[in-house]
Amino acid sequence: MVLPLRLIPRVAAAARLPRAPLPISRRAPLVPALAMAYSTGSGADRRLLFRQLFEKESSTYTYLLADVADPNKPAVLIDPVDRTVDRDLNLINELGLKLVYAMNTHVHADHVTGTGLIKTKLPGVKSVISRASGAKADHFVDHGDKIHFGNLFLEVRATPGHTAGCVTYITGDADSQPSPRMAFTGDALIIRACGRTDFQGGSADLLYQSVHSQIFTLPKDTLLYPAHDYKGFTVSTVEEEVAYNARLTKDKETFKTIMDNLNLPYPKMIDAAVPANMVCGIQDPPPKI
């Protein structure tokens, strides 16, 4: 059974992106947070099955979450990559899960999303992306929406700046939801850094506001899972990034100067990836030769 995508009213843009960033406090060194494979607590924590998966060519993380206490074991997959669709679907099958949603945090420029291939192989799966992205999908989400799978849900927060349509998916804030919370930040926040802002409608000013108002305001023990990592990190926390993020701990003007002078090369996949991702990725598998 495909579970419905239930939404709550949108939050006004002015409310979600305040003009003044929150102050940043310096903290003592923290014990690094550990990536969870399974929740091992009791109650709500035991409902969640979690896997962090990696695609090495684009250094992309894909995240699998499922409500294993529900008889149907409904699952969602965040930021799948076309190259690893078979791996991901094999894992889902082995674990006895029912994939409901294949979701993207934004229109990626460094790989082709796996959502199109997933829908070809599992026609009942629905693709999800933000309405602001301008891309095609089965379901569009806006700031404040909730995506339900079983008795668990993800909250949607608009975090534009890397691209105009970036969102962060956050596990629910309720006694019935796992604790600590988990935030899947896409490219808005990368561990100790952030995504570039020089293409796809990017804005350093907007990214700074997004992270400070929508991510840094989460509880300090919230686990942060990015879409990419290039240095071997897997997970951080709000408390760590508020203290140690090399870019986002700076004041806004310094941050904008940093972003304006990154001098990064033109993404090698962008000309192929963006057009494909605007239509939900490759819809048909390549012919066998």
C-alpha positions in Angstrom: 0.0 0.0 0.0 1.4 3.4 -1.0 1.1 5.7 2.0 -0.3 9.2 1.4 1.9 12.3 1.4 0.3 14.4 4.1 1.0 18.1 4.2 0.6 20.8 6.8 0.2 24.5 5.9 3.1 26.4 4.5 5.1 28.8 6.6 5.5 32.3 5.3 8.8 33.0 3.7 9.5 35.9 5.9 9.0 33.8 9.0 11.4 31.0 7.8 14.3 33.3 6.8 14.8 36.0 9.4 17.1 38.8 8.2 19.4 38.8 11.2 21.4 35.5 11.8 21.4 34.0 15.2 24.6 34.6 17.2 27.1 31.8 17.1 28.6 30.5 20.3 32.0 28.9 20.6 32.1 25.6 22.5 34.6 23.1 23.9 35.6 20.2 21.6 32.9 17.6 21.3 32.9 13.8 21.1 32.2 13.1 17.4 28.7 11.8 16.8 28.4 8.2 15.5 26.4 7.3 12.4 23.6 5.0 13.4 22.9 1.8 11.6 19.9 0.8 13.8 18.3 2.7 16.6 18.9 0.7 19.8 16.7 2.5 22.3 13.2 1.7 23.2 9.8 2.9 22.0 10.0 5.3 19.1 13.7 4.8 18.6 13.2 1.2 17.8 10.8 2.0 15.0 13.5 3.5 12.8 15.9 1.5 10.6 18.6 3.8 9.1 21.3 3.2 6.6 23.9 5.7 5.2 25.0 4.6 1.8 27.9 6.0 -0.4 28.5 6.5 -4.1 32.2 7.0 -4.6 32.3 8.7 -8.1 30.4 11.8 -6.9 31.1 11.3 -3.2 27.3 11.3 -2.6 25.5 9.9 0.4 22.1 8.3 0.0 20.0 7.7 3.1 17.5 4.9 3.7 14.9 5.3 6.5 12.1 2.9 7.3 9.5 2.3 10.0 10.2 -1.3 10.8 7.5 -1.4 13.5 4.8 -0.9 10.8 3.7 -4.2 9.3 4.4 -2.9 5.8 7.9 -1.6 6.8 7.4 1.6 4.6 10.7 3.3 3.6 12.0 6.4 2.0 15.3 6.9 0.1 16.9 10.4 0.1 19.2 11.5 -2.7 19.6 8.2 -4.6 22.2 8.0 -7.4 21.6 6.3 -10.7 24.8 4.3 -10.5 23.8 2.6 -7.3 20.1 2.0 -7.8 20.5 -1.7 -8.0 22.6 -1.8 -4.8 19.9 0.2 -3.0 17.0 -1.8 -4.2 18.7 -5.1 -3.4 19.3 -3.8 0.2 15.6 -2.7 0.5 14.5 -6.1 -0.7 16.9 -8.0 1.6 15.6 -6.0 4.6 12.0 -6.7 3.6 11.1 -3.0 3.2 8.5 -1.3 1.0 9.9 1.7 -0.7 7.3 4.5 -0.8 9.2 7.7 -1.7 12.4 8.4 -3.6 13.3 12.0 -2.5 15.8 14.6 -3.6 17.1 17.5 -1.5 17.6 19.5 -4.7 18.5 19.3 -8.4 21.9 17.9 -8.2 24.7 19.0 -10.6 27.3 16.3 -10.0 25.3 13.1 -10.6 22.1 11.9 -12.1 19.4 11.1 -9.5 18.3 7.6 -9.2 14.6 8.4 -8.8 13.8 7.8 -12.5 15.4 4.4 -12.6 13.8 3.5 -9.3 10.3 4.4 -10.7 11.1 2.2 -13.7 11.9 -0.8 -11.6 9.3 -0.1 -8.8 6.4 1.7 -10.5 4.6 2.3 -7.2 7.3 4.5 -5.8 6.7 8.2 -5.9 9.4 10.8 -6.5 9.6 13.9 -4.3 11.4 17.2 -4.7 10.7 20.8 -3.7 8.3 22.9 -5.7 10.8 25.7 -5.7 13.3 23.5 -7.7 11.2 23.7 -10.8 11.9 20.1 -11.5 9.4 17.3 -12.3 8.3 14.8 -9.7 5.2 13.0 -8.4 5.0 15.1 -5.3 6.2 18.6 -4.6 7.0 19.8 -1.1 7.2 23.2 0.4 8.5 24.6 3.7 6.6 23.2 6.6 5.3 20.1 4.9 5.5 16.6 6.5 6.3 13.4 4.7 4.8 10.4 6.5 6.1 6.8 6.2 4.3 4.6 8.7 4.2 6.3 12.0 7.3 8.3 11.3 7.6 11.5 9.4 10.1 14.0 8.0 9.6 17.7 8.2 10.6 19.8 5.2 12.5 23.0 5.7 13.4 25.3 2.8 17.2 25.9 2.8 17.9 27.7 -0.5 21.2 29.2 -1.3 23.3 26.4 -2.9 20.4 26.2 -5.4 17.1 28.1 -5.4 15.2 24.9 -4.5 17.2 23.2 -1.8 15.4 21.7 1.2 16.5 19.9 4.3 14.5 16.9 5.6 14.4 16.5 9.4 13.0 13.7 11.5 9.9 14.6 13.5 9.8 16.7 16.6 7.4 14.6 18.8 7.5 12.0 21.5 6.5 9.4 19.0 9.5 10.1 16.8 13.2 9.0 17.2 15.6 11.0 19.3 18.0 12.8 18.7 16.6 14.3 15.6 18.3 13.8 12.3 18.6 16.4 9.5 19.5 15.5 5.9 20.9 18.8 4.7 21.7 18.1 1.1 24.4 20.6 -0.1 23.2 23.4 2.1 25.5 22.3 4.9 28.4 19.9 4.4 30.5 18.9 7.4 32.7 21.8 8.3 31.7 23.5 5.0 28.8 24.2 2.7 27.8 23.8 -0.9 29.0 26.3 -3.5 26.7 29.2 -4.5 27.9 30.2 -8.0 25.3 28.4 -10.2 21.7 27.2 -10.4 20.3 30.3 -8.8 22.7 30.1 -5.9 23.2 32.9 -3.4 25.7 33.2 -0.6 23.5 35.7 1.2 20.5 33.3 1.1 22.5 30.2 2.0 23.8 32.0 5.1 20.3 32.9 6.2 19.0 29.4 5.5 21.6 27.6 7.5 21.5 30.0 10.5 17.7 30.2 10.6 16.7 26.6 9.7 19.5 24.3 10.7 21.5 26.0 13.4 18.2 26.6 15.3 17.6 22.8 15.7 18.5 21.2 19.0 22.2 21.1 19.5 22.3 17.3 19.5 20.6 17.0 16.1 22.6 14.7 13.9 23.5 16.3 10.5 23.8 14.2 7.4 25.0 15.9 4.3 24.6 14.9 0.6 28.3 14.8 0.1 31.6 14.4 1.9 35.1 14.6 0.4 37.2 14.1 3.6 35.9 10.9 5.1 33.4 12.4 7.5 30.0 10.7 7.9 28.0 12.8 10.4 28.1 15.9 12.5 25.8 17.7 15.0 24.4 21.2 15.1 26.6 21.9 18.1 29.7 20.9 16.3 28.9 22.9 13.1 27.9 26.0 15.1 31.4 25.8 16.7 33.7 24.6 14.0 32.2 25.1 10.5 35.0 26.9 8.7 32.7 29.0 6.6 29.4 29.4 8.5 30.9 30.4 11.8 32.0 33.7 10.2 29.9 36.8 10.0 27.7 37.1 6.9 30.0 39.5 5.0 33.1 37.4 5.6 31.1 34.3 4.5 30.1 36.0 1.3 33.7 37.0 0.6 34.8 33.4 1.1 32.1 32.1 -1.2 32.9 34.7 -3.9 36.6 33.6 -3.9 36.4 29.8 -3.9 37.4 29.7 -7.6 36.0 26.1 -8.0 36.1 24.4 -11.4 33.1 24.0 -13.6 31.3 20.8 -12.4 32.1 18.1 -14.9 28.7 16.5 -14.8 26.5 19.6 -14.7 25.6 19.7 -18.4 24.3 16.1 -18.3 23.1 15.9 -14.7 21.0 19.1 -14.4 18.8 18.5 -17.5 18.2 14.8 -16.5 17.5 15.8 -12.9 15.0 18.4 -13.9 12.9 15.6 -15.3 13.3 13.3 -12.3 16.4 11.5 -13.7 16.7 8.8 -16.4 13.2 7.3 -16.9 14.3 4.3 -19.0 17.3 1.9 -18.3 20.0 2.0 -21.0 19.7 -0.7 -23.6 21.8 -3.8 -23.2 24.5 -4.3 -25.7 
